[in-house]
C-alpha cells in the first residue's frame, strides 16, 4: 500500500504543515496497521509508534487539487481512500462550526488545501507519478 499527500505548494509553510497533519490523523483513524508498535530505547523510554510507510508530499495548484479530488470521488475506486482538507476545515473554529459550514456548501464552493490518497502502490503511482515533490 502507498500513501501520498498532495498540497497547494503556494500556501504558507504553516498551513501546509497543518493540512498534512490533519490529513494524516484522518487517515490513521480509518486505516488499520498504518502505525507501528511502541518501541523502547536503550534507556527503556517508550516511544509511540509512528507511520510504517513513507508519505511523500507532492504539489499541485489549488485548482488542480480540486479537479483531482472531484475526479477521484466520481470514479469511486473502492481500493483508493481519498481524504480532502478544505479551506472551510482550516478556518473553522470547532468541529460543529465545520459541520454547519460544510453541510451548507455545494462542491463548487469547496476549495481544498490538500488531499491524502491511500491505496495499492500501482494505482497511487499511476495517479500521482507525474507530480512534483514539495521542496
N, CA, C and O atoms as CSV, one atom per row, in Angstrom:
chain,resi,resn,atom,element,x,y,z
A,1,UNK,N,N,0.843,-1.186,0.000
A,1,UNK,CA,C,0.000,0.000,0.000
A,1,UNK,C,C,0.883,1.244,0.000
A,1,UNK,O,O,2.033,1.214,0.439
A,2,UNK,N,N,0.317,2.326,-0.500
A,2,UNK,CA,C,1.067,3.576,-0.589
A,2,UNK,C,C,0.173,4.739,-0.183
A,2,UNK,O,O,-1.040,4.721,-0.390
A,3,UNK,N,N,0.805,5.744,0.398
A,3,UNK,CA,C,0.116,6.966,0.795
A,3,UNK,C,C,0.875,8.148,0.216
A,3,UNK,O,O,2.105,8.173,0.240
A,4,UNK,N,N,0.144,9.127,-0.304
A,4,UNK,CA,C,0.741,10.399,-0.706
A,4,UNK,C,C,-0.148,11.529,-0.211
A,4,UNK,O,O,-1.363,11.380,-0.086
A,5,UNK,N,N,0.475,12.639,0.060
A,5,UNK,CA,C,-0.238,13.877,0.347
A,5,UNK,C,C,-0.010,14.784,-0.856
A,5,UNK,O,O,1.087,14.827,-1.412
A,6,UNK,N,N,-1.044,15.499,-1.249
A,6,UNK,CA,C,-0.934,16.480,-2.329
A,6,UNK,C,C,-1.399,17.811,-1.756
A,6,UNK,O,O,-2.531,17.928,-1.288
A,7,UNK,N,N,-0.530,18.811,-1.792
A,7,UNK,CA,C,-0.861,20.110,-1.215
A,7,UNK,C,C,-0.654,21.216,-2.241
A,7,UNK,O,O,0.055,21.051,-3.234
A,8,UNK,N,N,-1.290,22.337,-1.970
A,8,UNK,CA,C,-1.072,23.550,-2.750
A,8,UNK,C,C,0.261,24.136,-2.294
A,8,UNK,O,O,0.362,24.705,-1.207
A,9,UNK,N,N,1.269,23.991,-3.126
A,9,UNK,CA,C,2.616,24.411,-2.760
A,9,UNK,C,C,2.788,25.907,-2.590
A,9,UNK,O,O,3.816,26.356,-2.083
A,10,UNK,N,N,1.789,26.696,-3.008
A,10,UNK,CA,C,1.890,28.149,-2.852
A,10,UNK,C,C,1.434,28.619,-1.471
A,10,UNK,O,O,1.566,29.798,-1.140
A,11,UNK,N,N,0.903,27.708,-0.672
A,11,UNK,CA,C,0.432,28.069,0.668
A,11,UNK,C,C,1.607,28.332,1.606
A,11,UNK,O,O,2.704,27.823,1.376
A,12,UNK,N,N,1.393,29.122,2.663
A,12,UNK,CA,C,2.445,29.295,3.673
A,12,UNK,C,C,2.794,27.951,4.325
A,12,UNK,O,O,1.938,27.076,4.454
A,13,UNK,N,N,4.034,27.800,4.726
A,13,UNK,CA,C,4.508,26.526,5.272
A,13,UNK,C,C,3.683,26.064,6.474
A,13,UNK,O,O,3.447,24.866,6.627
A,14,UNK,N,N,3.245,26.980,7.322
A,14,UNK,CA,C,2.432,26.599,8.480
A,14,UNK,C,C,1.102,25.980,8.077
A,14,UNK,O,O,0.648,25.026,8.709
A,15,UNK,N,N,0.473,26.510,7.033
A,15,UNK,CA,C,-0.796,25.958,6.541
A,15,UNK,C,C,-0.551,24.591,5.909
A,15,UNK,O,O,-1.359,23.677,6.075
A,16,UNK,N,N,0.557,24.446,5.185
A,16,UNK,CA,C,0.901,23.142,4.603
A,16,UNK,C,C,1.107,22.120,5.718
A,16,UNK,O,O,0.608,20.998,5.632
A,17,UNK,N,N,1.840,22.503,6.764
A,17,UNK,CA,C,2.077,21.586,7.884
A,17,UNK,C,C,0.764,21.193,8.550
A,17,UNK,O,O,0.553,20.018,8.850
A,18,UNK,N,N,-0.114,22.154,8.785
A,18,UNK,CA,C,-1.412,21.883,9.401
A,18,UNK,C,C,-2.255,20.973,8.513
A,18,UNK,O,O,-2.906,20.049,9.002
A,19,UNK,N,N,-2.240,21.234,7.221
A,19,UNK,CA,C,-3.020,20.429,6.271
A,19,UNK,C,C,-2.566,18.979,6.286
A,19,UNK,O,O,-3.394,18.074,6.390
A,20,UNK,N,N,-1.267,18.747,6.183
A,20,UNK,CA,C,-0.775,17.370,6.146
A,20,UNK,C,C,-0.970,16.666,7.486
A,20,UNK,O,O,-1.222,15.462,7.520
A,21,UNK,N,N,-0.856,17.404,8.586
A,21,UNK,CA,C,-1.107,16.799,9.903
A,21,UNK,C,C,-2.561,16.357,10.018
A,21,UNK,O,O,-2.839,15.244,10.466
A,22,UNK,N,N,-3.487,17.221,9.617
A,22,UNK,CA,C,-4.912,16.876,9.692
A,22,UNK,C,C,-5.236,15.686,8.792
A,22,UNK,O,O,-5.983,14.791,9.189
A,23,UNK,N,N,-4.681,15.675,7.594
A,23,UNK,CA,C,-4.920,14.552,6.681
A,23,UNK,C,C,-4.351,13.254,7.249
A,23,UNK,O,O,-4.988,12.204,7.164
A,24,UNK,N,N,-3.153,13.325,7.825
A,24,UNK,CA,C,-2.538,12.134,8.408
A,24,UNK,C,C,-3.335,11.568,9.570
A,24,UNK,O,O,-3.476,10.352,9.701
A,25,UNK,N,N,-3.857,12.450,10.414
A,25,UNK,CA,C,-4.682,11.994,11.538
A,25,UNK,C,C,-5.951,11.328,11.018
A,25,UNK,O,O,-6.366,10.286,11.527
A,26,UNK,N,N,-6.562,11.933,10.003
A,26,UNK,CA,C,-7.777,11.341,9.424
A,26,UNK,C,C,-7.489,9.965,8.843
A,26,UNK,O,O,-8.254,9.025,9.059
A,27,UNK,N,N,-6.392,9.841,8.108
A,27,UNK,CA,C,-6.043,8.544,7.524
A,27,UNK,C,C,-5.784,7.514,8.617
A,27,UNK,O,O,-6.287,6.393,8.544
A,28,UNK,N,N,-5.006,7.883,9.624
A,28,UNK,CA,C,-4.671,6.939,10.698
A,28,UNK,C,C,-5.908,6.482,11.459
A,28,UNK,O,O,-5.959,5.352,11.946
A,29,UNK,N,N,-6.903,7.353,11.564
A,29,UNK,CA,C,-8.117,6.972,12.292
A,29,UNK,C,C,-8.959,5.961,11.520
A,29,UNK,O,O,-9.794,5.271,12.105
A,30,UNK,N,N,-8.744,5.873,10.220
A,30,UNK,CA,C,-9.551,4.996,9.367
A,30,UNK,C,C,-8.803,3.768,8.854
A,30,UNK,O,O,-9.413,2.890,8.244
A,31,UNK,N,N,-7.492,3.690,9.091
A,31,UNK,CA,C,-6.673,2.662,8.452
A,31,UNK,C,C,-5.953,1.814,9.492
A,31,UNK,O,O,-5.144,2.323,10.269
A,32,UNK,N,N,-6.249,0.535,9.501
A,32,UNK,CA,C,-5.585,-0.386,10.429
A,32,UNK,C,C,-4.145,-0.634,9.982
A,32,UNK,O,O,-3.836,-0.612,8.791
A,33,UNK,N,N,-3.283,-0.869,10.952
A,33,UNK,CA,C,-1.885,-1.237,10.731
A,33,UNK,C,C,-1.051,-0.163,10.044
A,33,UNK,O,O,0.005,-0.465,9.488
A,34,UNK,N,N,-1.501,1.066,10.073
A,34,UNK,CA,C,-0.727,2.159,9.489
A,34,UNK,C,C,0.362,2.632,10.451
A,34,UNK,O,O,1.413,3.120,10.035
A,35,UNK,N,N,0.088,2.478,11.736
A,35,UNK,CA,C,1.023,2.922,12.767
A,35,UNK,C,C,1.719,1.706,13.376
A,35,UNK,O,O,1.076,0.718,13.729
A,36,UNK,N,N,3.041,1.798,13.491
A,36,UNK,CA,C,3.813,0.709,14.083
A,36,UNK,C,C,3.631,0.652,15.596
A,36,UNK,O,O,3.000,1.520,16.199
A,37,UNK,N,N,4.198,-0.387,16.187
A,37,UNK,CA,C,4.073,-0.586,17.641
A,37,UNK,C,C,4.992,0.365,18.400
A,37,UNK,O,O,5.911,0.953,17.829
A,38,UNK,N,N,4.729,0.503,19.691
A,38,UNK,CA,C,5.598,1.285,20.567
A,38,UNK,C,C,6.963,0.612,20.627
A,38,UNK,O,O,7.074,-0.610,20.534
A,39,UNK,N,N,8.004,1.436,20.785
A,39,UNK,CA,C,9.374,0.917,20.815
A,39,UNK,C,C,10.088,1.490,22.035
A,39,UNK,O,O,9.988,2.684,22.321
A,40,UNK,N,N,10.811,0.626,22.754
A,40,UNK,CA,C,11.617,1.073,23.896
A,40,UNK,C,C,13.041,1.341,23.420
A,40,UNK,O,O,13.611,0.558,22.661
A,41,UNK,N,N,13.609,2.459,23.877
A,41,UNK,CA,C,15.010,2.722,23.557
A,41,UNK,C,C,15.908,2.022,24.580
A,41,UNK,O,O,15.414,1.314,25.457
A,42,UNK,N,N,17.199,2.216,24.472
A,42,UNK,CA,C,18.162,1.544,25.338
A,42,UNK,C,C,17.964,1.898,26.812
A,42,UNK,O,O,18.314,1.114,27.694
A,43,UNK,N,N,17.401,3.081,27.076
A,43,UNK,CA,C,17.148,3.521,28.452
A,43,UNK,C,C,15.746,3.156,28.920
A,43,UNK,O,O,15.279,3.663,29.940
A,44,UNK,N,N,15.084,2.293,28.192
A,44,UNK,CA,C,13.720,1.841,28.491
A,44,UNK,C,C,12.669,2.952,28.455
A,44,UNK,O,O,11.624,2.845,29.097
A,45,UNK,N,N,12.946,3.996,27.717
A,45,UNK,CA,C,11.917,5.015,27.482
A,45,UNK,C,C,11.060,4.532,26.315
A,45,UNK,O,O,11.576,4.026,25.318
A,46,UNK,N,N,9.770,4.693,26.450
A,46,UNK,CA,C,8.844,4.213,25.425
A,46,UNK,C,C,8.577,5.324,24.407
A,46,UNK,O,O,8.284,6.465,24.767
A,47,UNK,N,N,8.685,4.963,23.142
A,47,UNK,CA,C,8.403,5.875,22.030
A,47,UNK,C,C,7.169,5.356,21.300
A,47,UNK,O,O,7.109,4.190,20.911
A,48,UNK,N,N,6.195,6.230,21.120
A,48,UNK,CA,C,4.955,5.845,20.443
A,48,UNK,C,C,5.251,5.378,19.024
A,48,UNK,O,O,6.235,5.794,18.412
A,49,UNK,N,N,4.398,4.519,18.518
A,49,UNK,CA,C,4.537,4.060,17.145
A,49,UNK,C,C,4.357,5.212,16.161
A,49,UNK,O,O,3.587,6.142,16.402
A,50,UNK,N,N,5.069,5.131,15.071
A,50,UNK,CA,C,4.931,6.119,14.001
A,50,UNK,C,C,4.492,5.390,12.739
A,50,UNK,O,O,4.413,4.161,12.715
A,51,UNK,N,N,4.214,6.145,11.709
A,51,UNK,CA,C,3.773,5.537,10.461
A,51,UNK,C,C,4.805,4.525,9.969
A,51,UNK,O,O,6.011,4.750,10.064
A,52,UNK,N,N,4.314,3.420,9.449
A,52,UNK,CA,C,5.237,2.396,8.956
A,52,UNK,C,C,5.373,2.421,7.436
A,52,UNK,O,O,5.909,1.487,6.839
A,53,UNK,N,N,4.884,3.493,6.815
A,53,UNK,CA,C,5.082,3.684,5.378
A,53,UNK,C,C,5.561,5.113,5.135
A,53,UNK,O,O,5.208,6.017,5.893
A,54,UNK,N,N,6.361,5.330,4.088
A,54,UNK,CA,C,6.746,6.705,3.759
A,54,UNK,C,C,5.530,7.468,3.235
A,54,UNK,O,O,4.621,6.878,2.651
A,55,UNK,N,N,5.523,8.768,3.447
A,55,UNK,CA,C,4.419,9.596,2.959
A,55,UNK,C,C,5.009,10.783,2.194
A,55,UNK,O,O,5.278,11.828,2.788
A,56,UNK,N,N,5.212,10.632,0.883
A,56,UNK,CA,C,5.709,11.768,0.107
A,56,UNK,C,C,4.665,12.881,0.054
A,56,UNK,O,O,3.462,12.625,0.024
A,57,UNK,N,N,5.148,14.105,0.042
A,57,UNK,CA,C,4.267,15.266,-0.067
A,57,UNK,C,C,4.518,15.898,-1.432
A,57,UNK,O,O,5.612,16.373,-1.735
A,58,UNK,N,N,3.469,15.885,-2.235
A,58,UNK,CA,C,3.527,16.352,-3.618
A,58,UNK,C,C,2.754,17.656,-3.747
A,58,UNK,O,O,1.997,18.024,-2.848
A,59,UNK,N,N,2.944,18.362,-4.869
A,59,UNK,CA,C,2.271,19.649,-5.032
A,59,UNK,C,C,1.480,19.739,-6.329
A,59,UNK,O,O,1.858,19.184,-7.361
A,60,UNK,N,N,0.386,20.447,-6.238
A,60,UNK,CA,C,-0.430,20.874,-7.373
A,60,UNK,C,C,-0.969,22.258,-7.029
A,60,UNK,O,O,-0.860,22.708,-5.889
A,61,UNK,N,N,-1.540,22.917,-8.003
A,61,UNK,CA,C,-2.207,24.192,-7.728
A,61,UNK,C,C,-3.543,23.924,-7.046
A,61,UNK,O,O,-4.041,22.798,-7.056
A,62,UNK,N,N,-4.113,24.959,-6.458
A,62,UNK,CA,C,-5.413,24.846,-5.796
A,62,UNK,C,C,-6.466,24.310,-6.770
A,62,UNK,O,O,-7.279,23.460,-6.405
A,63,UNK,N,N,-6.448,24.803,-7.992
A,63,UNK,CA,C,-7.424,24.376,-8.996
A,63,UNK,C,C,-7.224,22.910,-9.383
A,63,UNK,O,O,-8.193,22.168,-9.548
A,64,UNK,N,N,-5.974,22.504,-9.525
A,64,UNK,CA,C,-5.675,21.111,-9.882
A,64,UNK,C,C,-6.052,20.149,-8.759
A,64,UNK,O,O,-6.505,19.034,-9.019
A,65,UNK,N,N,-5.868,20.575,-7.520
A,65,UNK,CA,C,-6.254,19.736,-6.378
A,65,UNK,C,C,-7.758,19.512,-6.388
A,65,UNK,O,O,-8.220,18.385,-6.210
A,66,UNK,N,N,-8.515,20.565,-6.594
A,66,UNK,CA,C,-9.979,20.458,-6.633
A,66,UNK,C,C,-10.420,19.536,-7.768
A,66,UNK,O,O,-11.297,18.692,-7.587
A,67,UNK,N,N,-9.806,19.704,-8.937
A,67,UNK,CA,C,-10.144,18.866,-10.091
A,67,UNK,C,C,-9.832,17.393,-9.807
A,67,UNK,O,O,-10.645,16.515,-10.097
A,68,UNK,N,N,-8.661,17.132,-9.245
A,68,UNK,CA,C,-8.274,15.751,-8.935
A,68,UNK,C,C,-9.218,15.142,-7.901
A,68,UNK,O,O,-9.624,13.988,-8.036
A,69,UNK,N,N,-9.569,15.910,-6.874
A,69,UNK,CA,C,-10.488,15.426,-5.842
A,69,UNK,C,C,-11.835,15.058,-6.457
A,69,UNK,O,O,-12.372,13.984,-6.189
A,70,UNK,N,N,-12.377,15.948,-7.277
A,70,UNK,CA,C,-13.676,15.686,-7.904
A,70,UNK,C,C,-13.633,14.437,-8.786
A,70,UNK,O,O,-14.551,13.618,-8.748
A,71,UNK,N,N,-12.579,14.293,-9.570
A,71,UNK,CA,C,-12.442,13.117,-10.445
A,71,UNK,C,C,-12.338,11.843,-9.620
A,71,UNK,O,O,-12.990,10.847,-9.934
A,72,UNK,N,N,-11.528,11.864,-8.571
A,72,UNK,CA,C,-11.364,10.676,-7.726
A,72,UNK,C,C,-12.680,10.271,-7.073
A,72,UNK,O,O,-12.998,9.084,-6.997
A,73,UNK,N,N,-13.442,11.249,-6.603
A,73,UNK,CA,C,-14.730,10.919,-5.976
A,73,UNK,C,C,-15.731,10.390,-6.996
A,73,UNK,O,O,-16.515,9.492,-6.689
A,74,UNK,N,N,-15.709,10.941,-8.208
A,74,UNK,CA,C,-16.612,10.463,-9.253
A,74,UNK,C,C,-16.266,9.040,-9.680
A,74,UNK,O,O,-17.161,8.238,-9.946
A,75,UNK,N,N,-14.978,8.724,-9.747
A,75,UNK,CA,C,-14.546,7.386,-10.177
A,75,UNK,C,C,-14.815,6.317,-9.128
A,75,UNK,O,O,-14.975,5.147,-9.474
A,76,UNK,N,N,-14.867,6.689,-7.865
A,76,UNK,CA,C,-15.221,5.795,-6.752
A,76,UNK,C,C,-14.480,4.456,-6.779
A,76,UNK,O,O,-15.112,3.401,-6.732
A,77,UNK,N,N,-13.164,4.488,-6.853
A,77,UNK,CA,C,-12.386,3.253,-6.782
A,77,UNK,C,C,-12.392,2.788,-5.325
A,77,UNK,O,O,-11.864,3.485,-4.459
A,78,UNK,N,N,-12.977,1.627,-5.040
A,78,UNK,CA,C,-13.076,1.178,-3.649
A,78,UNK,C,C,-11.722,0.870,-3.002
A,78,UNK,O,O,-11.632,0.767,-1.779
A,79,UNK,N,N,-10.678,0.724,-3.810
A,79,UNK,CA,C,-9.350,0.432,-3.265
A,79,UNK,C,C,-8.573,1.694,-2.890
A,79,UNK,O,O,-7.538,1.609,-2.230
A,80,UNK,N,N,-9.060,2.852,-3.303
A,80,UNK,CA,C,-8.338,4.095,-3.035
A,80,UNK,C,C,-9.119,4.944,-2.046
A,80,UNK,O,O,-10.263,5.326,-2.293
A,81,UNK,N,N,-8.479,5.229,-0.930
A,81,UNK,CA,C,-9.071,6.109,0.070
A,81,UNK,C,C,-8.653,7.539,-0.267
A,81,UNK,O,O,-7.468,7.823,-0.438
A,82,UNK,N,N,-9.632,8.431,-0.359
A,82,UNK,CA,C,-9.395,9.830,-0.704
A,82,UNK,C,C,-9.893,10.701,0.448
A,82,UNK,O,O,-11.057,10.624,0.840
A,83,UNK,N,N,-9.003,11.523,0.982
A,83,UNK,CA,C,-9.367,12.430,2.070
A,83,UNK,C,C,-8.998,13.841,1.634
A,83,UNK,O,O,-7.869,14.087,1.208
A,84,UNK,N,N,-9.934,14.756,1.737
A,84,UNK,CA,C,-9.670,16.146,1.397
A,84,UNK,C,C,-9.647,17.014,2.640
A,84,UNK,O,O,-10.377,16.768,3.600
A,85,UNK,N,N,-8.804,18.028,2.612
A,85,UNK,CA,C,-8.786,19.029,3.682
A,85,UNK,C,C,-9.067,20.368,3.029
A,85,UNK,O,O,-8.286,20.844,2.205
A,86,UNK,N,N,-10.179,20.969,3.399
A,86,UNK,CA,C,-10.679,22.156,2.710
A,86,UNK,C,C,-10.360,23.450,3.459
A,86,UNK,O,O,-9.965,23.445,4.625
A,87,UNK,N,N,-10.549,24.558,2.738
A,87,UNK,CA,C,-10.396,25.871,3.364
A,87,UNK,C,C,-11.378,26.032,4.516
A,87,UNK,O,O,-11.041,26.607,5.552
A,88,UNK,N,N,-12.595,25.523,4.332
A,88,UNK,CA,C,-13.594,25.650,5.398
A,88,UNK,C,C,-13.152,24.881,6.645
A,88,UNK,O,O,-13.398,25.329,7.766
A,89,UNK,N,N,-12.507,23.738,6.462
A,89,UNK,CA,C,-11.994,22.980,7.613
A,89,UNK,C,C,-10.906,23.779,8.326
A,89,UNK,O,O,-10.886,23.856,9.554
A,90,UNK,N,N,-10.011,24.368,7.555
A,90,UNK,CA,C,-8.887,25.102,8.130
A,90,UNK,C,C,-9.360,26.344,8.884
A,90,UNK,O,O,-8.754,26.728,9.885
A,91,UNK,N,N,-10.425,26.967,8.417
A,91,UNK,CA,C,-10.893,28.221,9.012
A,91,UNK,C,C,-11.951,28.033,10.097
A,91,UNK,O,O,-12.325,28.994,10.768
A,92,UNK,N,N,-12.432,26.811,10.274
A,92,UNK,CA,C,-13.488,26.573,11.266
A,92,UNK,C,C,-12.928,26.637,12.683
A,92,UNK,O,O,-11.795,26.229,12.941
A,93,UNK,N,N,-13.742,27.155,13.590
A,93,UNK,CA,C,-13.318,27.323,14.979
A,93,UNK,C,C,-13.537,26.073,15.818
A,93,UNK,O,O,-12.920,25.913,16.872
A,94,UNK,N,N,-14.418,25.183,15.351
A,94,UNK,CA,C,-14.696,23.929,16.053
A,94,UNK,C,C,-15.235,22.935,15.028
A,94,UNK,O,O,-15.541,23.299,13.892
A,95,UNK,N,N,-15.345,21.672,15.446
A,95,UNK,CA,C,-15.890,20.681,14.512
A,95,UNK,C,C,-17.357,20.962,14.225
A,95,UNK,O,O,-17.815,20.761,13.101
A,96,UNK,N,N,-18.101,21.424,15.225
A,96,UNK,CA,C,-19.501,21.795,14.999
A,96,UNK,C,C,-19.598,22.909,13.957
A,96,UNK,O,O,-20.447,22.863,13.067
A,97,UNK,N,N,-18.731,23.900,14.072
A,97,UNK,CA,C,-18.677,25.004,13.113
A,97,UNK,C,C,-18.392,24.468,11.710
A,97,UNK,O,O,-19.028,24.881,10.741
A,98,UNK,N,N,-17.440,23.552,11.610
A,98,UNK,CA,C,-17.086,22.920,10.335
A,98,UNK,C,C,-18.285,22.184,9.738
A,98,UNK,O,O,-18.590,22.352,8.557
A,99,UNK,N,N,-18.956,21.381,10.538
A,99,UNK,CA,C,-20.118,20.627,10.049
A,99,UNK,C,C,-21.204,21.553,9.517
A,99,UNK,O,O,-21.768,21.306,8.450
A,100,UNK,N,N,-21.493,22.604,10.250
A,100,UNK,CA,C,-22.542,23.545,9.837
A,100,UNK,C,C,-22.167,24.219,8.519
A,100,UNK,O,O,-22.977,24.285,7.594
A,101,UNK,N,N,-20.940,24.717,8.441
A,101,UNK,CA,C,-20.498,25.421,7.228
A,101,UNK,C,C,-20.425,24.481,6.027
A,101,UNK,O,O,-20.921,24.812,4.950
A,102,UNK,N,N,-19.810,23.314,6.206
A,102,UNK,CA,C,-19.626,22.399,5.081
A,102,UNK,C,C,-20.953,21.860,4.566
A,102,UNK,O,O,-21.135,21.726,3.355
A,103,UNK,N,N,-21.867,21.553,5.452
A,103,UNK,CA,C,-23.150,20.990,5.020
A,103,UNK,C,C,-23.992,22.004,4.239
A,103,UNK,O,O,-24.935,21.618,3.548
A,104,UNK,N,N,-23.665,23.287,4.341
A,104,UNK,CA,C,-24.391,24.328,3.611
A,104,UNK,C,C,-23.747,24.661,2.259
A,104,UNK,O,O,-24.240,25.524,1.533
A,105,UNK,N,N,-22.641,23.974,1.923
A,105,UNK,CA,C,-21.912,24.280,0.687
A,105,UNK,C,C,-22.121,23.180,-0.344
A,105,UNK,O,O,-22.285,22.011,0.003
A,106,UNK,N,N,-22.112,23.574,-1.634
A,106,UNK,CA,C,-22.082,22.564,-2.687
A,106,UNK,C,C,-20.635,22.393,-3.141
A,106,UNK,O,O,-19.760,23.166,-2.749
A,107,UNK,N,N,-20.390,21.395,-3.957
A,107,UNK,CA,C,-18.998,21.068,-4.297
A,107,UNK,C,C,-18.274,22.187,-5.039
A,107,UNK,O,O,-17.051,22.293,-4.946
A,108,UNK,N,N,-19.009,23.024,-5.775
A,108,UNK,CA,C,-18.364,24.135,-6.477
A,108,UNK,C,C,-17.825,25.184,-5.501
A,108,UNK,O,O,-16.898,25.922,-5.836
A,109,UNK,N,N,-18.389,25.252,-4.321
A,109,UNK,CA,C,-17.981,26.251,-3.327
A,109,UNK,C,C,-16.816,25.795,-2.450
A,109,UNK,O,O,-16.233,26.603,-1.726
A,110,UNK,N,N,-16.477,24.516,-2.510
A,110,UNK,CA,C,-15.453,23.972,-1.608
A,110,UNK,C,C,-14.096,23.989,-2.300
A,110,UNK,O,O,-13.930,23.423,-3.381
A,111,UNK,N,N,-13.134,24.641,-1.670
A,111,UNK,CA,C,-11.759,24.662,-2.165
A,111,UNK,C,C,-10.885,23.861,-1.209
A,111,UNK,O,O,-11.062,23.915,0.008
A,112,UNK,N,N,-9.944,23.121,-1.776
A,112,UNK,CA,C,-9.117,22.204,-0.995
A,112,UNK,C,C,-7.695,22.718,-0.865
A,112,UNK,O,O,-7.107,23.222,-1.822
A,113,UNK,N,N,-7.157,22.580,0.334
A,113,UNK,CA,C,-5.763,22.913,0.597
A,113,UNK,C,C,-4.873,21.708,0.328
A,113,UNK,O,O,-3.695,21.853,0.000
A,114,UNK,N,N,-5.449,20.513,0.472
A,114,UNK,CA,C,-4.673,19.302,0.260
A,114,UNK,C,C,-5.531,18.062,0.213
A,114,UNK,O,O,-6.698,18.064,0.604
A,115,UNK,N,N,-4.914,16.994,-0.282
A,115,UNK,CA,C,-5.541,15.676,-0.375
A,115,UNK,C,C,-4.593,14.630,0.179
A,115,UNK,O,O,-3.375,14.807,0.181
A,116,UNK,N,N,-5.168,13.548,0.643
A,116,UNK,CA,C,-4.414,12.356,1.020
A,116,UNK,C,C,-4.987,11.204,0.208
A,116,UNK,O,O,-6.199,10.992,0.188
A,117,UNK,N,N,-4.119,10.469,-0.455
A,117,UNK,CA,C,-4.524,9.284,-1.208
A,117,UNK,C,C,-3.826,8.075,-0.615
A,117,UNK,O,O,-2.624,8.111,-0.349
A,118,UNK,N,N,-4.577,7.009,-0.411
A,118,UNK,CA,C,-4.026,5.784,0.156
A,118,UNK,C,C,-4.635,4.603,-0.581
A,118,UNK,O,O,-5.855,4.497,-0.707
A,119,UNK,N,N,-3.775,3.720,-1.067
A,119,UNK,CA,C,-4.270,2.553,-1.774
A,119,UNK,C,C,-3.126,1.728,-2.337
A,119,UNK,O,O,-1.968,1.925,-1.969
A,120,UNK,N,N,-3.457,0.800,-3.236
A,120,UNK,CA,C,-2.416,-0.033,-3.837
A,120,UNK,C,C,-1.350,0.819,-4.533
A,120,UNK,O,O,-1.658,1.792,-5.223
A,121,UNK,N,N,-0.108,0.433,-4.335
A,121,UNK,CA,C,1.020,1.217,-4.830
A,121,UNK,C,C,0.911,1.530,-6.318
A,121,UNK,O,O,1.142,2.669,-6.724
A,122,UNK,N,N,0.565,0.546,-7.134
A,122,UNK,CA,C,0.481,0.771,-8.585
A,122,UNK,C,C,-0.568,1.821,-8.929
A,122,UNK,O,O,-0.345,2.668,-9.793
A,123,UNK,N,N,-1.702,1.764,-8.257
A,123,UNK,CA,C,-2.773,2.725,-8.540
A,123,UNK,C,C,-2.393,4.136,-8.091
A,123,UNK,O,O,-2.643,5.107,-8.806
A,124,UNK,N,N,-1.796,4.245,-6.921
A,124,UNK,CA,C,-1.385,5.564,-6.425
A,124,UNK,C,C,-0.288,6.139,-7.320
A,124,UNK,O,O,-0.307,7.329,-7.635
A,125,UNK,N,N,0.665,5.305,-7.729
A,125,UNK,CA,C,1.723,5.770,-8.632
A,125,UNK,C,C,1.146,6.257,-9.957
A,125,UNK,O,O,1.596,7.268,-10.495
A,126,UNK,N,N,0.158,5.548,-10.482
A,126,UNK,CA,C,-0.466,5.946,-11.750
A,126,UNK,C,C,-1.148,7.306,-11.615
A,126,UNK,O,O,-1.113,8.118,-12.540
A,127,UNK,N,N,-1.763,7.551,-10.466
A,127,UNK,CA,C,-2.466,8.815,-10.235
A,127,UNK,C,C,-1.536,9.987,-9.938
A,127,UNK,O,O,-1.884,11.140,-10.195
A,128,UNK,N,N,-0.354,9.695,-9.397
A,128,UNK,CA,C,0.494,10.781,-8.887
A,128,UNK,C,C,1.919,10.776,-9.424
A,128,UNK,O,O,2.715,11.638,-9.050
A,129,UNK,N,N,2.258,9.835,-10.283
A,129,UNK,CA,C,3.638,9.674,-10.731
A,129,UNK,C,C,4.245,10.887,-11.412
A,129,UNK,O,O,5.466,11.045,-11.424
A,130,UNK,N,N,3.405,11.746,-11.980
A,130,UNK,CA,C,3.927,12.915,-12.688
A,130,UNK,C,C,3.936,14.189,-11.833
A,130,UNK,O,O,4.265,15.265,-12.331
A,131,UNK,N,N,3.579,14.072,-10.559
A,131,UNK,CA,C,3.527,15.251,-9.690
A,131,UNK,C,C,4.890,15.533,-9.065
A,131,UNK,O,O,5.689,14.623,-8.843
A,132,UNK,N,N,5.135,16.802,-8.789
A,132,UNK,CA,C,6.410,17.215,-8.200
A,132,UNK,C,C,6.361,17.123,-6.682
A,132,UNK,O,O,5.315,17.312,-6.060
A,133,UNK,N,N,7.517,16.828,-6.107
A,133,UNK,CA,C,7.664,16.806,-4.646
A,133,UNK,C,C,7.650,18.234,-4.107
A,133,UNK,O,O,8.117,19.162,-4.768
A,134,UNK,N,N,7.112,18.398,-2.907
A,134,UNK,CA,C,7.174,19.686,-2.221
A,134,UNK,C,C,8.621,19.934,-1.816
A,134,UNK,O,O,9.267,19.055,-1.248
A,135,UNK,N,N,9.114,21.088,-2.095
A,135,UNK,CA,C,10.501,21.449,-1.737
A,135,UNK,C,C,10.500,22.661,-0.834
A,135,UNK,O,O,11.564,23.123,-0.421
